[in-house]
């Protein structure tokens, strides 16, 4: 079982308490009603789906119930870093690229 | 109207049966018992309101993740009392086992907060004995060693298929809070797990 560090509980906790909530840092357009179809599609449906490091929203649903962000490697399934919702995307990731 | 009177007296001709009436599980290493009915509230409040709520409730909602705090008259060692459990950064569960309704006290706090009476939503099960942590770990994925989950720790977590709130009341004693409709599942799960721990 994976252990995921919850930035609010400040502990590494079992994966089963958490739920994935899609890609992080997808900004909602300020004037969504006047968005053209192509831009709306880009915002609403298109995701990066990278091989390697992905930034995701996670929710500690069976714990403190808070949303937070995580940087995860889709190849190794390793969590590189978790940080509170609202914080900036980190520039440097610890242990990135290691297998 | 007196809230307590409303709560304790069901309508005429109605018998209120406790959902875990008569259940018990005991072997040489663990005892599983339904806890007595208690008052419970779900409390949400910003940090600025905590001072006012502490005065009203008589217990300071802990800001330490997974912490809990007892009111002056209470303790972890059997006596019980009023306890506030940290569930999230702005969310607490307040339990009162001595018959004082925390909703009444919260109403006196002028600061912004949300208090919801969940006394009847939840049922508690006491698990104690040398094998208590092992029994809980049959369905709870948390590390329940004393180093990681010391006495006084509280957390919302998972037991088998259901969500529970776990409070460690002693080195070998836990209080499991689950939703009322899940209490049969929780009790049966714990009792069956106890067979493997004896």
Contacts between the chains, C-beta under 8 A, distances in Angstrom:
chain1	res1	chain2	res2	distance
A	1	B	141	6.6
A	8	B	65	6.6
A	8	B	88	6.8
A	8	B	89	5.4
A	9	B	65	4.8
A	9	B	66	6.3
A	9	B	155	7.7
A	10	B	65	5.1
A	11	B	65	7.3
A	11	B	66	7.2
A	11	B	148	7.6
A	13	B	142	7.1
A	14	B	141	3.7
A	14	B	142	6.6
A	16	B	141	5.3
A	16	B	158	5.8
A	17	B	141	7.2
A	17	B	157	6.2
A	17	B	158	6.1
A	62	B	156	6.4
A	62	B	157	6.1
A	62	B	158	5.0
A	62	B	163	5.2
A	63	B	88	7.9
A	63	B	155	6.6
A	63	B	156	5.5
A	63	B	157	6.5
A	64	B	65	7.4
A	64	B	87	6.5
A	64	B	88	3.8
A	64	B	89	6.7
A	64	B	91	7.4
A	64	B	156	7.2
A	65	B	87	7.5
A	65	B	88	5.4
A	65	B	91	7.2
A	65	B	156	7.4
A	66	B	88	5.9
A	66	B	89	6.5
